[in-house]
């Protein structure tokens, strides 16, 4: 099983050591759930606590989504950033050129 959260998630502030430990406990209790389930849950928890997201937070999670090995999860994260009111214009412009159709659609 890959690590639950890569270092970039900590650097972006999406998870802390405390929240990562919590999610590790949840994951150990439900080993049938894939890593993407816990990453999405952590992102949503963080987002709900921080909303409205700032432009920098939108930029940070968009980059996390681009780097996410699970393409479906990465696309969902990128779209989540784009749907935020404060999503900056440069992120929207980059999204319009994305190779992912749902991301291009969300950027419109």
C-alpha positions in Angstrom: 0.0 0.0 0.0 1.4 3.4 -0.9 1.8 6.0 1.8 -1.5 7.5 2.7 -0.3 11.1 2.1 2.8 12.2 0.2 4.9 15.0 1.5 3.3 17.5 -0.8 0.0 17.1 1.1 1.7 18.2 4.3 3.6 21.1 2.6 0.3 22.3 1.1 -1.3 22.2 4.6 -4.0 19.8 3.6 -3.0 17.3 6.2 -1.0 17.7 9.4 0.7 14.9 11.3 -2.3 14.8 13.6 -4.9 14.5 10.8 -2.7 12.0 8.9 -2.5 9.8 12.0 -6.3 10.0 12.4 -6.8 8.9 8.8 -4.2 6.2 9.2 -6.3 4.8 12.0 -9.4 5.0 9.9 -7.7 3.2 7.0 -6.3 0.4 9.2 -9.9 -0.2 10.5 -11.2 -0.4 6.9 -8.3 -2.0 4.8 -10.7 -2.7 1.9 -10.9 1.0 1.1 -8.3 2.3 -1.4 -5.9 5.1 -0.6 -7.8 7.5 -2.8 -10.8 7.2 -0.5 -8.8 8.5 2.4 -7.1 11.2 0.4 -10.4 12.5 -0.9 -11.9 12.4 2.6 -8.9 14.3 4.0 -9.1 16.9 1.2 -12.9 17.4 1.8 -12.4 17.7 5.5 -9.7 20.3 5.1 -11.6 22.2 2.5 -14.8 22.4 4.6 -12.7 23.7 7.5 -11.0 26.3 5.4 -13.8 27.5 3.1 -13.9 29.8 1.5 -10.5 28.8 0.1 -8.0 31.5 -0.8 -6.4 31.8 -4.2 -3.2 30.3 -2.8 -5.1 27.3 -1.4 -6.8 26.7 -4.7 -3.5 26.9 -6.5 -1.9 24.4 -4.0 -4.7 21.8 -4.3 -4.8 22.2 -8.1 -1.1 21.3 -8.2 -1.7 18.3 -5.8 -4.4 17.1 -8.2 -2.1 17.4 -11.2 0.6 15.3 -9.4 -1.9 12.7 -8.0 -1.1 9.2 -9.5 -4.7 8.2 -9.3 -6.0 10.2 -12.3 -9.7 10.1 -11.2 -8.8 11.4 -7.8 -6.4 14.0 -9.3 -9.1 15.2 -11.7 -11.6 15.5 -8.8 -9.1 17.6 -6.8 -8.4 19.8 -9.7 -12.1 20.4 -10.4 -12.7 21.1 -6.7 -10.1 23.9 -6.9 -11.7 25.3 -10.0 -15.1 25.4 -8.5 -13.9 27.7 -5.7 -14.9 31.3 -5.9 -11.3 32.5 -5.3 -9.7 30.2 -7.8 -7.1 32.5 -9.6 -7.2 33.3 -13.3 -3.8 31.6 -13.9 -5.1 28.3 -12.6 -8.3 28.6 -14.7 -6.2 29.4 -17.8 -3.9 26.4 -17.2 -7.0 24.2 -16.7 -8.4 25.2 -20.1 -5.3 23.6 -21.6 -5.5 20.4 -19.5 -5.4 17.0 -21.1 -8.3 16.1 -18.8 -11.7 16.9 -20.4 -13.5 17.3 -17.0 -10.9 19.8 -15.9 -11.3 21.8 -19.1 -15.0 21.7 -18.7 -14.8 23.0 -15.1 -12.5 25.8 -16.2 -15.2 27.3 -18.4 
